[in-house]
Amino acid sequence: MEYIAYFASIIIGISLGLIGGGGSILTIPILVYLFKVNPDQATSYSLFIVGLTALFGSYSHYKMGNLKLKSALYFAIPSVISILIIREVIFPQIAATLFSVASYTVSKDFLIMIVFSVLMITAAVSMIRKNQPEIKGCETNYLQLSLIGFLVGIVTGFLGAGGGFLIIPALLFFAKLPMKQAVGTSLLIITINSSLGFAGDLYIGTPINYPFLLSVSAMALLGMVLGSQLSKKIDGAKLKPLFGWFVLVMGFYIIAKEVLF
């Protein structure tokens, strides 16, 4: 099972390198179901893994000229604020057991996995759908971009997910960026959000198993390198719907596992 888990960690990076997103949505299920990490702690680990992997991806896009710093900052600053509010103020106050109905108990871990499965299903639908046409020739709406950034920060803070499937459409329709620049700028935003979210967890004393965390991150980075190389030979856009169907099945599997078993 451990070998399978590390192989699955490589897929996180391959997806990010090949199709520019989606991989981070698998991080929590891999940590929880394959590595048997507690869902609460898995959100912290996910922030580190996703942030480090996105950092390398954003550097590659920087060399290609695909980063738009102004749009990234207008999105990332309010996003970081909401992440820190969620992780350092609200998240620690959520009780381990939320409520009980008869003999059925709803726990914090259960809530995390159910909300995450809904996020996976939403992300999957976005990957399966045909890409919307890019909007060109309009001015960037920085106010709306900042508002979307704040909302995405809530998702990232609660679930430890990068939120690339939400960030990229926002950059396309509110920052009016071409797709390649939206992908590159999205990776930079994910790097900023995830890194500061993880730093906040360290500040409040979240226990971290560094040897384990670094080993999983190394596998994800290996996948990023492989995915970047494959992207030169394979059209990631054609694989995106297929990956979306896989994420969709995984989302429904998590719901079934948490509710029925």
N, C-alpha and C positions, 0 to 999 in steps of 0.2 A: 504493500500500500504506500509506503514511503517513497519508493521509486516512481510510482504512478503520480504521486503528489508533486514531486520535483519536475517530472515531465510536463505535468499540467501547468507548472509555474513558467516553463519555457513558452507555452502557448500564450500567456499573458503578453509577453514581449513581442512574439511573432505577430499577434493581432495588431498591436500598436504600430509596429514597424511596417506592416503590410497594408492595413486599411486605415491607419490614422486614428484608431479608437476601438472601443469595445473590449479590449483586453482587461481593463481595470474592473469591468463589471463582473469578471470571473474571480477576482482576487478573494473576496469574502467567502464565496462557496468553497474555493480550494482550501483556504485556511481553516474553515469550520468543519467541513465534511471529510477532507482528506488528511489534513494535519491535526485535526481535533483541537483546534484553538478555540477558546471561549469567544462567542460572538462579540462581546463587549471589547475584549482585548484585540480581537481581529480587526476592528475598525481602526485602531491605532497602527497596527502592523501594515494594514492596507495603505494608509496615508504615506508611510515611508516607502513601501515598494512602488506604489504608483508614482509618487513624487520623484524618486530616483530614476525610474525608467523614463518618465516624461522629460526629465532634465537632459538625458542623453539624446532623446528624440528632438527636443527643441534646439539643441546645439547643432544637430544636423540640418535642421531647417534654417537656422541662423546663417549657416555657411551658404545656403541656397538663396538667401535673401527673402525668406518667407515670413519673417517676424515683423509685426506692426506693434511697436512698443506702446504708443499712445493708447490704442484700443485695448491692449492687454492691461494697462494700468487702470483705465476707467472701469474695466470689468473686475480686475483682481482686487482692488482696494476695498470696495464694498463687500466683495465676496469673502475676503479674509476677516472682515469685521463680523459678519454673520457666522463664519466658521468658529471663531474664538468665543462668541456668545454661546453657541450651541455646545461646544466641547468643554469649555471651562466653567460655564455657569449653569446651563440647563441639563446637559447630559449627566453630570455627576449627581444631580438631584433626583433623577428617575430611580424609583425603588426597584430592587431586584425582582420583587413580585408586585405586579400592578393591581390585580384583583383576582378573585376566585368566584366561579359560578358552580354551585354544587361541588362535585369532585374535580372540576376542571380549573386549572390554574393558568392564568396568563402572565408570563414573566417578561422581564425586560429583554432577555435574549430572544424569546419568541417574537416580540414586537419588531426587533431589529431584522430578523430573518424574513418575516412576512412583508415588512415595508421594502426590504431589499429585493424580494422576489417580484413585487409590483414594479419596482424600478427596472429590473431586468426585462420584464415583459414589455414595458414602455420603450426601453432602449431597443429591444428586438424589433418591435413594430417600426421604429424609426429607421432601422437598418434594412428591413425588408422592403419598405416603401421605395418607390422610385425617387431619386434625388429631385428636389425642387430646383427650378431654374435660378441661377444667380441673378441678383438685382444689381444693376450697374447704373452709374450716372446720378446717384442721389447722395445727399450729404449724410454723414454719420450722425445718428441720434444718440449722443453720449448719455443723456438722461435715461433713456430706456435701456441702453446697454448696461448702465450702472445698476438699475433696478433688477434686471435679469441676473446680473452678477451677484447681487445680494441673495436672491432666491436660490441660485445654484449653490451658494455657500452653505445654505441650510441643509441641502441634500448632502453635500460633501462632509459637513460637520457631523451629521447624524449617522451616516452610513460609511464614511471613509472611502467613498467612490469619487473618481476624478470628475465625472459628469461631462465627459467630452461630447456625448451625444446631445447634451443640452447646450453646451458652449458653442459648438460649431454652427448650429442653426442661428444662434444669437449673433455671432460674428458675421454670418452671411447676410442676415436681414436687417440688423441694426447698425453694424459697422460697415456694411456694404463691401466686405472683402471677397476677393476671388477664393475659390475653394482651397487651393494650395496654401494661401496665406492664412485662411481660417484654420486649417489643420495645424500649421506651424505655430500660430499665435495661441491656439487652444492648448497645445502642449506646454507653452510657457506659462499660461494661466494655471494649468493643472499643477505644474512644478511649484509655483508660488503658493497656491492654496494648500496643497498637500504638505509641503515643507513646513509652513508656519502652523498648520494644524497639528502636525506631529510635534513640533517644538513646544506648542502649548500643552500637549499631553505630558511631555517631559517635565515641564514646569510644575504641573500639579502632581507629579510623582507616579505616573503610570508605570508599572513594572514592565521591563523590556528584556526579552531573551535575545541579546545581540548576535550570538553565533548563529542561531536559527534564522533570525531576521535577515542577516547578511547573506546567508546561504540561499535563501529563497529569492532575495533580490538579485543575486548573481545569476540565477537561472533565468529570471525575467529579463535581465540585461542581455544575456546570451540570446534569448528569443528576439529581443529588439534588433540585435545585429543581424540575425538570420532573416527576420522579417524585412529589414531594410534592403538586404541583398536580393531577396525574393521579389521585392516590389519593382526591381529593375527588369525582371523577366515575366512577372505575372501581373495582370491587371487587378489590383485590389478591389476596384469597384465591382467587378464581376463576382468576387468571393464574398463581398459584404452581405448580400441577402442570404447566402448559405450559412454564414456565421450567425446571422440574425435568427434564422430558424433554430439553430443549435441553442442560442441563448434563450429563445422563447420556450423550448422544451425544458431547459434547466430551470427557468423561472417557475413553471407549473410543477416541476418535480419538487422544488423546495417547498411550495405551498402544501403539496400532498404529504411530504415527509413531516413537516412541522404540525400539520393539522391531524393527520391520520395515524402517525406512528409515534 
